[in-house]
Amino acid sequence: MKRSSRICSDGAGRPPVGGGLAREDATGAGDLCAVRIPTNTVGAIIDLYQQDLGGRHPASEVRAIVEAVFHHHLAWDRARLLAERDATLSESELLRVYLPLKRLRCGEPLQYVLGSTTFHGLTIEVGPAVLIPRPETEELVDLIMRTGQHPARIVDVCTGSGCIALALKRRFPQAEVHGLDVSRAALEVARRNAKRNDLGVIWTLADVLDERCMLPGAADLVVSNPPYIPLAEAGTLDPHVREHEPAVALFVDDEDPIRFHRAIARQAHVALVPGGTLWFEGHHRTIGRVPPMLDTMGYREATLLHDLSGAPRFVRAIR
């Protein structure tokens, strides 16, 4: 589904007419390619982004993408970008802001192209091995922090990039925090994120659907944002999500869309201390099934909570 994004030079390696930059293709193919822009100015790059991404995104979103690219690679803020539209970029600067466009044309998520995103004030590395953290997950962390609880041991199940575990570790620095995931590649990303943010978390390879899996015991808080999108809904997702983010972290079988919540709740009931809390994020169409399930397992005060858009999204329960 990906289409070629190379902009090649005229003739046998001749630079394009009207300026631009010729160089060896960053893909390593060895052919000479050129950035076809009339001038090496900021405005020309902005226009190129609008031209190439306008079919995928509204103009306002393309502007936001340009701002993110310039900020990430050149440390320019929005004010400078607007004020210096006619400024000329060096060849090095031009390449740094042009090369992301080649990947964006192929539908790759901006966060993957830049290599990182922000989550609760932390810089989090993201790539194809992990999901890009969503605003709803930040809301989940906010809800936990506002409870007034001061957990001594926290377990984050299906940790992915480690964003939840790391945000909670920063908020509760005295807590022992564990992050579990079935993906070795995801745990490697999480470890790098912990080092990047100078936060100590214990990372463990674990498959919560394996009956032999056991969560770390004596936990005061267990939290999870597990896979919860039914496979039948894959076609409704934006292509940049469906085609680039890891399916193992997104999808669950249609027949049992809360199977991860059920498995984690069973293990958490053993791992949590009396009075400890269990938190879930889930699909707005199926998360409502979780509180009654938790009631049958012996949890207390299983409560369905809504996100800022008003959709049912989270569950909190007490062991």
Phi and psi in degrees as a GROMACS rama.xvg file:
@    title "Ramachandran Plot"
@    xaxis  label "Phi"
@    yaxis  label "Psi"
@TYPE xy
-73.4769  138.054  LYS-2
-106.271  158.235  ARG-3
-63.6476  138.851  SER-4
-116.379  10.6874  SER-5
-76.1652  140.876  ARG-6
-113.687  102.197  ILE-7
-91.9185  155.856  CYS-8
-70.9617  158.73  SER-9
-73.9185  137.27  ASP-10
64.8168  -150.539  GLY-11
-87.9505  70.1386  ALA-12
82.69  10.4896  GLY-13
-75.7167  143.888  ARG-14
-67.2278  154.869  PRO-15
-67.8282  151.127  PRO-16
-69.0767  138.073  VAL-17
92.1464  16.9912  GLY-18
99.7973  -166.663  GLY-19
106.952  -174.725  GLY-20
-132.618  124.254  LEU-21
-102.726  139.793  ALA-22
-161.7  168.986  ARG-23
-69.9608  137.873  GLU-24
-59.1983  131.727  ASP-25
-65.6435  -13.5285  ALA-26
-74.225  -11.4276  THR-27
89.2152  7.05711  GLY-28
-68.9772  -22.851  ALA-29
92.2481  -9.94411  GLY-30
-82.6617  153.4  ASP-31
-83.8245  132.65  LEU-32
-127.095  163.569  CYS-33
-137.821  148.633  ALA-34
-85.7304  111.403  VAL-35
-86.1252  89.5446  ARG-36
-133.553  148.104  ILE-37
-66.4056  -34.9201  PRO-38
-144.544  160.104  THR-39
-87.1414  51.4655  ASN-40
-106.489  161.154  THR-41
-57.9117  -44.9135  VAL-42
-61.0669  -36.3514  GLY-43
-66.5869  -38.0021  ALA-44
-66.7702  -42.8015  ILE-45
-59.1738  -44.6884  ILE-46
-63.3043  -37.4683  ASP-47
-65.4773  -40.9259  LEU-48
-61.8087  -45.067  TYR-49
-62.4867  -41.1076  GLN-50
-64.7977  -44.4726  GLN-51
-84.8529  -27.2588  ASP-52
-107.002  -6.12228  LEU-53
-60.5223  -25.9019  GLY-54
-76.5578  -18.0591  GLY-55
-99.6863  -32.3129  ARG-56
-134.235  151.419  HIS-57
-65.3126  158.628  PRO-58
-56.3372  -38.5456  ALA-59
-64.4127  -36.1101  SER-60
-72.2456  -37.2515  GLU-61
-62.7711  -40.7593  VAL-62
-59.612  -41.7875  ARG-63
-64.2153  -37.8121  ALA-64
-63.36  -46.2603  ILE-65
-59.0114  -44.9882  VAL-66
-59.2349  -41.8035  GLU-67
-65.8421  -41.5988  ALA-68
-65.3363  -46.4245  VAL-69
-65.304  -38.4945  PHE-70
-66.6007  -43.1032  HIS-71
-68.0778  -44.29  HIS-72
-94.4936  -28.3446  HIS-73
-120.746  -2.65068  LEU-74
62.3143  29.7088  ALA-75
-88.1481  139.5  TRP-76
-95.9727  176.513  ASP-77
-60.5141  -41.0858  ARG-78
-61.0124  -43.5291  ALA-79
-67.1579  -37.9153  ARG-80
-61.5074  -40.0361  LEU-81
-74.2808  -38.3949  LEU-82
-75.3389  -27.098  ALA-83
-114.657  38.6914  GLU-84
-58.5216  -32.0851  ARG-85
-91.364  1.73305  ASP-86
-67.9698  145.814  ALA-87
-92.4748  134.289  THR-88
-95.1413  144.455  LEU-89
-69.2441  167.578  SER-90
-60.6455  -40.8963  GLU-91
-62.3305  -45.5267  SER-92
-64.3476  -41.3701  GLU-93
-60.4116  -44.3855  LEU-94
-64.64  -39.9116  LEU-95
-64.2855  -32.3651  ARG-96
-95.1807  -15.6362  VAL-97
-86.509  -42.7559  TYR-98
-56.9961  -36.1967  LEU-99
-58.8735  -31.2594  PRO-100
-62.8187  -34.1571  LEU-101
-60.5883  -39.9163  LYS-102
-78.2982  -35.5113  ARG-103
-64.7408  -34.1311  LEU-104
-59.6123  -31.2224  ARG-105
-82.5683  3.2863  CYS-106
88.4289  6.35241  GLY-107
-67.1794  139.321  GLU-108
-61.4567  143.185  PRO-109
-54.9279  -41.6444  LEU-110
-62.7829  -36.8535  GLN-111
-68.2977  -40.1221  TYR-112
-62.0205  -43.6453  VAL-113
-78.0889  -23.8563  LEU-114
90.1384  -1.9447  GLY-115
-160.768  166.058  SER-116
-146.718  176.606  THR-117
-109.67  144.528  THR-118
-146.273  114.77  PHE-119
52.09  40.5572  HIS-120
82.9225  -2.15454  GLY-121
-98.6509  146.79  LEU-122
-89.3595  119.78  THR-123
-117.01  120.924  ILE-124
-66.8621  135.582  GLU-125
-135.587  152.125  VAL-126
-166.972  -174.994  GLY-127
-57.8418  -16.1844  PRO-128
-81.2455  -13.7377  ALA-129
-137.455  155.422  VAL-130
-70.3994  152.576  LEU-131
-80.1942  123.765  ILE-132
-57.5728  136.766  PRO-133
-100.202  158.216  ARG-134
-57.8372  -33.5325  PRO-135
-61.7396  -35.261  GLU-136
-70.2932  -33.0338  THR-137
-63.6293  -37.5928  GLU-138
-60.8649  -41.422  GLU-139
-58.6591  -45.9573  LEU-140
-62.7796  -41.0029  VAL-141
-58.4018  -44.9764  ASP-142
-60.0748  -42.7163  LEU-143
-62.8795  -44.2183  ILE-144
-66.9895  -28.7912  MET-145
-82.5993  -4.18697  ARG-146
-72.8816  -20.4608  THR-147
85.2016  -0.805441  GLY-148
-70.7706  147.068  GLN-149
-126.663  78.8384  HIS-150
-69.9613  142.259  PRO-151
-89.9655  -27.894  ALA-152
-136.898  127.534  ARG-153
-122.319  137.63  ILE-154
-124.557  120.708  VAL-155
-106.863  113.875  ASP-156
-100.328  137.509  VAL-157
64.0901  55.5163  CYS-158
-71.6703  -28.1766  THR-159
59.5645  -120.976  GLY-160
-69.0983  -10.3539  SER-161
85.6852  10.2756  GLY-162
-61.0073  -42.4693  CYS-163
-66.5174  -49.5479  ILE-164
-58.1794  -41.814  ALA-165
-71.7193  -39.4025  LEU-166
-63.3694  -39.9869  ALA-167
-71.6626  -34.3395  LEU-168
-65.0673  -39.0284  LYS-169
-66.9379  -37.3724  ARG-170
-73.2165  -35.0831  ARG-171
-122.005  74.3164  PHE-172
-62.8105  -23.0202  PRO-173
-83.631  -9.18658  GLN-174
-77.4154  148.439  ALA-175
-88.1305  118.567  GLU-176
-114.67  131.929  VAL-177
-115.54  139.744  HIS-178
-123.84  125.585  GLY-179
-117.953  141.5  LEU-180
-155.699  154.365  ASP-181
-82.7449  -14.2739  VAL-182
-101.514  120.191  SER-183
-63.2109  -39.0725  ARG-184
-63.8872  -40.2097  ALA-185
-63.7435  -41.4597  ALA-186
-65.157  -32.736  LEU-187
-63.6957  -41.0625  GLU-188
-63.0458  -44.4478  VAL-189
-60.768  -41.1676  ALA-190
-62.3346  -42.6367  ARG-191
-64.5311  -35.854  ARG-192
-67.2616  -37.4939  ASN-193
-63.7538  -43.7239  ALA-194
-65.5464  -42.106  LYS-195
-60.3594  -37.3166  ARG-196
-100.704  5.91931  ASN-197
55.2503  50.2185  ASP-198
-127.24  135.811  LEU-199
-94.7834  114.224  GLY-200
-132.211  145.133  VAL-201
-92.7467  118.645  ILE-202
-104.244  135.245  TRP-203
-136.876  133.981  THR-204
-77.5985  123.638  LEU-205
-157.341  140.685  ALA-206
-108.621  106.11  ASP-207
-70.1526  -14.6612  VAL-208
-84.6848  -6.94819  LEU-209
-83.9738  123.223  ASP-210
-60.6739  -19.927  GLU-211
-82.5499  -8.82965  ARG-212
-68.4721  137.4  CYS-213
-130.84  131.375  MET-214
-77.7898  153.661  LEU-215
-54.84  132.295  PRO-216
-80.8499  176.106  GLY-217
55.3341  36.872  ALA-218
-84.3083  141.022  ALA-219
-91.7401  -22.2949  ASP-220
-149.548  127.591  LEU-221
-119.18  130.336  VAL-222
-133.224  145.857  VAL-223
-152.997  137.704  SER-224
-116.59  79.9577  ASN-225
-84.4387  173.191  PRO-226
-58.0662  134.19  PRO-227
-147.69  4.12203  TYR-228
-88.6314  119.732  ILE-229
-60.7186  141.781  PRO-230
-55.1514  -31.8324  LEU-231
-63.4345  -19.9133  ALA-232
-94.8229  3.70843  GLU-233
-55.5403  -40.5842  ALA-234
-67.9479  -15.1603  GLY-235
-88.5835  -11.0345  THR-236
-77.7279  153.265  LEU-237
-59.3633  142.214  ASP-238
-56.0464  -35.0191  PRO-239
-67.4027  -21.8762  HIS-240
-84.5366  -53.7134  VAL-241
-60.3741  -37.9175  ARG-242
-94.3006  -9.6794  GLU-243
-126.293  -33.3043  HIS-244
-83.7513  151.39  GLU-245
-66.7315  123.503  PRO-246
-60.8177  -34.44  ALA-247
-62.6154  -25.0471  VAL-248
-94.9149  -10.1048  ALA-249
-100.062  -49.0101  LEU-250
-104.779  152.358  PHE-251
-136.013  154.639  VAL-252
-59.4276  141.444  ASP-253
-61.1124  -34.5961  ASP-254
-67.0798  -26.199  GLU-255
-145.589  74.888  ASP-256
-69.5614  -9.79068  PRO-257
-113.258  26.1697  ILE-258
-63.7694  -36.3877  ARG-259
-68.7389  -41.3459  PHE-260
-60.3309  -41.2309  HIS-261
-64.7158  -47.6342  ARG-262
-63.2302  -43.0423  ALA-263
-67.6598  -39.3301  ILE-264
-63.1565  -40.0219  ALA-265
-62.2327  -45.0594  ARG-266
-71.1946  -36.0723  GLN-267
-67.2141  -29.9998  ALA-268
-63.3049  -29.3434  HIS-269
-82.7135  -38.9643  VAL-270
-76.6585  -32.8449  ALA-271
-75.3586  144.609  LEU-272
-75.7986  157.044  VAL-273
-55.3499  130.618  PRO-274
89.3244  -6.93138  GLY-275
-69.7992  160.44  GLY-276
-116.898  147.483  THR-277
-116.767  130.863  LEU-278
-125.744  137.367  TRP-279
-131.026  148.299  PHE-280
-107.217  150.947  GLU-281
-160.859  -179.342  GLY-282
-72.903  138.099  HIS-283
-63.3055  -22.3641  HIS-284
-88.2665  -17.7519  ARG-285
-122.876  -13.6186  THR-286
-63.1562  -23.8124  ILE-287
-64.5266  -16.9364  GLY-288
-79.0838  -15.0697  ARG-289
-74.5973  -45.4593  VAL-290
-56.727  -47.0669  PRO-291
-63.6068  -31.9317  PRO-292
-63.8758  -42.0522  MET-293
-66.3715  -34.5168  LEU-294
-58.4885  -42.3474  ASP-295
-69.7606  -20.0859  THR-296
-87.7984  -7.40789  MET-297
101.841  7.74785  GLY-298
-76.0154  158.108  TYR-299
-113.031  150.662  ARG-300
53.6793  40.2757  GLU-301
-65.8201  119.289  ALA-302
-127.127  132.86  THR-303
-88.8976  129.173  LEU-304
-120.195  154.115  LEU-305
-108.513  152.226  HIS-306
-83.4595  -178.588  ASP-307
-67.3145  -19.49  LEU-308
-83.6892  -5.6828  SER-309
93.9803  1.8882  GLY-310
-86.5078  142.491  ALA-311
-62.1396  129.63  PRO-312
-143.7  -30.7874  ARG-313
-128.012  157.777  PHE-314
-134.521  137.748  VAL-315
-124.936  135.703  ARG-316
-144.688  157.024  ALA-317
-112.382  136.409  ILE-318
